[in-house]
Amino acid sequence: MNQKTKKRILIISTLFVLIMNIIYIFQLYFGVINLESFGDTFPISNESQMLILVFCALVNTVAMFFIIKNPINNKKKLITLNVLQILFGTIYNIISGVLNIVILCRKTSDLDIEEESAQEQEKKELPVLEDITKYKWYAYFIIFVFLFIICYTPALDLLPIPDDKTSVLISIILLYIIQFSLLVIPMWNELKRDFIVFKNNFGLYLSKMLPQFGIITIIYLICNLSLISLVGNIPTNQAILTSWPIYITALLAIIIAPIIEELMFRGFIRKFIRNDILFVIISTLIFGALHVTVSDSIEQFLFIIPYSLLGLAFSLNYVRTKNIASNIFLHSAWNSIGVIGMLILG
């Protein structure tokens, strides 16, 4: 078996199990699966099983990093991680773990190893991307403030309120068109360049992005589920999304929102805040605050914590890669998992 085939199988197997673990966590939490209803058949509570699956998801995330980086050089580490998921995971973790260990133990030709090592030497660092700024910093600041006021503040309430769902949807689409136009046009050249570079160095970007992003998002999941348990409801903006048909939610969450939010809260803010630390702090807090709409109880303010963690992951990634396409990809992938979870949970 050649090196490329090994790598593909390991990535597909590990990514599938990671997604399944995340989905299973949500199923357990929302009661779609209740282990306690099986009596003595499953002598473990939903909460305990959720913690085990969070651990397995973290193991999968770390394994993905080593697979993308170099499965041959990290063979012992990967075998150890797969043994852990076999010991603690569910049936699909066990199957994936056994498959991965078998694949890792298969002999790889010396030629494949030499080619892989040569590629690693050539692509050990991310491409250096020069700043492409079309306008002065204050132009980006003015556009940002304008969009922030009309789209994310009570000023939106001054607009006429539509009477039916169709009108509401049309209003939302028009608002997205305004945002999309004002954000994409000033960054068009940068967007084109970044998507081409990201596509040509996809594996390298993943190897650099996944470890940090994976750890932060696992912490996000633990924090978010804990707060849902404490507060007893979900942030209002999530509840609104679930009220729309799934195909509309998927379009907005997977395609439109990642582009608009990454351009505005990462791309544009970065144009007028050059200091790395200040950029990360401001971008993180704004992103976290705007994803929480408080209407039922003051406790919902607590949800700014997990959403800020997610914003932190996106901000740190942009500082590191300087590639807005990598952020859009991460954001879209994250939202895709949420949409899949909504489909499974019904």
Secondary structure as UniProt FT lines:
FT   HELIX           3..29
FT   TURN            30..31
FT   HELIX           35..41
FT   HELIX           46..69
FT   TURN            71..74
FT   HELIX           75..88
FT   HELIX           91..105
FT   HELIX           110..122
FT   HELIX           137..152
FT   HELIX           154..158
FT   HELIX           165..184
FT   HELIX           185..187
FT   HELIX           188..200
FT   HELIX           202..231
FT   HELIX           236..242
FT   HELIX           246..250
FT   HELIX           251..256
FT   HELIX           257..262
FT   HELIX           263..268
FT   HELIX           269..272
FT   HELIX           276..290
FT   HELIX           298..303
FT   HELIX           304..321
FT   HELIX           324..345
//
